[in-house]
Amino acid sequence: MGLEISFVFDKEEPLWQYLDLRDQYHFDGRDGLNLVMADESPEDDDRLLYQIERVLHIDLKILDFWTFYEEYIDLEVLKSNLVELKNALKNQPDFYKKIAYGHDIEEGYLKEKFAEDVNFLIERLDLNIINGAEKVMFVSS
């Protein structure tokens, strides 16, 4: 499904902490979040990220892998955007019905797993903030 995106923090993330959280949320970085962040055609107005922005009426530019590839991002700013996304998803649980992407992304990933992945990322950022991290960078594996 495209690139597998990894998050690299400015302070080492305890592996056991990440693995526990990943298992708790059944997170798979190849499962769909990577497609939202790094859709194959970064110039395309119909990218999944842009469609989600339009439907939910929020700015998700900070999740654009192509804009922030290998560039450090402030954890608090990213977390704030993810919390805004989480709240928008809560207020519009049927948002995926307004997305036209194909490959069963709408009824599959967006309906079933996207909100859970957002919660996983928020909790992961919280744990890294507690560990002293201030910034994160997106890299492809």
RALIN-V792914 format. One record per pair of residues at least 12 apart in sequence whose ideal C-beta (glycine too) atoms are under 10 Angstrom apart, sorted by the first residue. I is the first residue (numbers start at 1). J is the second residue. Records with the same first field share a line. If there is no record, write none. Layout:
I: J + J
//
This chain:
1: 30 + 31 + 32 + 33 + 34 + 35 + 38 + 40 + 103 + 105 + 109
2: 30 + 32 + 34 + 35 + 36 + 37 + 38 + 39 + 40 + 65 + 140
3: 29 + 30 + 34 + 35 + 37 + 38 + 39 + 40 + 65 + 66 + 69 + 138 + 139 + 140 + 141
4: 28 + 29 + 30 + 31 + 33 + 34 + 38 + 139 + 140 + 141
5: 29 + 30 + 33 + 34 + 35 + 36 + 37 + 38 + 63 + 65 + 69 + 138 + 139 + 140 + 141
6: 29 + 34 + 137 + 138 + 139 + 140 + 141
7: 29 + 73 + 78 + 121 + 124 + 125 + 128 + 133 + 136 + 137 + 138 + 139
8: 70 + 72 + 133 + 135 + 136 + 137 + 138 + 139
9: 72 + 75 + 124 + 125 + 127 + 128 + 129 + 131 + 132 + 133 + 134 + 135 + 136 + 137
10: 72 + 75 + 128 + 132 + 133 + 134 + 135 + 136 + 137
11: 75 + 128 + 129 + 131 + 132 + 133 + 134 + 135 + 136
12: 128 + 131 + 132 + 133
13: 124 + 127 + 128 + 131 + 133 + 136
14: 127 + 128 + 131
17: 124 + 127 + 128 + 130 + 131
18: 124 + 127 + 128
20: 127
21: 120 + 121 + 123 + 124 + 126 + 127
22: 120 + 124
24: 120 + 123
25: 113 + 116 + 117 + 119 + 120 + 121 + 123 + 124
26: 113 + 116 + 117 + 120
27: 113 + 116 + 117 + 119 + 120 + 121 + 124
28: 113 + 117
29: 117 + 141
30: 141
31: 108 + 109 + 113 + 114 + 117
32: 48 + 103 + 105 + 108 + 109 + 110 + 112 + 113 + 114 + 117
33: 63 + 109 + 113 + 114 + 116 + 117 + 118 + 120 + 121
34: 65 + 117 + 138 + 140 + 141
35: 47 + 48 + 49 + 101 + 103 + 105 + 109 + 110
36: 48 + 49 + 51 + 52 + 60 + 63 + 64 + 65 + 101 + 105 + 109 + 110 + 114 + 117 + 118
37: 49 + 60 + 63 + 64 + 65 + 66 + 67 + 68 + 69 + 138
38: 63 + 64 + 65 + 66 + 69 + 138 + 140
39: 51 + 64 + 65 + 66 + 101
41: 66
42: 64 + 65 + 66 + 67 + 69
43: 66
46: 99 + 100 + 101
47: 64 + 66 + 101
48: 99 + 100 + 101 + 105 + 106 + 109 + 110 + 114
49: 61 + 63 + 64 + 65 + 66 + 67
50: 64
51: 95 + 96 + 98 + 99 + 100 + 101 + 105 + 106 + 110
52: 85 + 88 + 89 + 95 + 96 + 98 + 99 + 101 + 110 + 114
53: 85 + 88
54: 98 + 99
55: 88 + 92 + 94 + 95 + 96 + 97 + 98 + 99 + 110
56: 84 + 85 + 87 + 88 + 89 + 91 + 92 + 95 + 98
57: 88 + 92
58: 81 + 84 + 85 + 87 + 88 + 89
59: 81 + 84 + 85
60: 81 + 82 + 84 + 85 + 88
61: 81
62: 74 + 77 + 78 + 80 + 81 + 82 + 85 + 138
63: 78 + 81 + 82 + 85 + 118 + 121 + 138
64: 138
65: 138 + 139 + 140
66: 138
67: 138
68: 136 + 137 + 138
69: 137 + 138 + 139 + 140
70: 137 + 138 + 139 + 140
71: 135 + 137 + 138
72: 134 + 135 + 136 + 137 + 138
73: 135 + 136 + 137 + 138
74: 134 + 135 + 136
75: 125 + 126 + 128 + 129 + 133 + 134 + 135 + 136
76: 125 + 129 + 134 + 135
77: 135
78: 121 + 122 + 125 + 135 + 136 + 138
79: 121 + 122 + 123 + 124 + 125 + 126 + 128 + 129 + 136
80: 122 + 125
82: 117 + 118 + 119 + 120 + 121 + 122 + 123 + 124 + 125
83: 118 + 122 + 125
85: 114 + 115 + 118 + 121 + 122
86: 115 + 118 + 119 + 121 + 122
88: 118
89: 110 + 114 + 115 + 118 + 119
90: 115
93: 111 + 115
94: 111
95: 110 + 111 + 114 + 115
96: 108 + 109 + 110 + 111 + 112 + 114 + 115
97: 110 + 111
99: 111
121: 136
124: 136
//
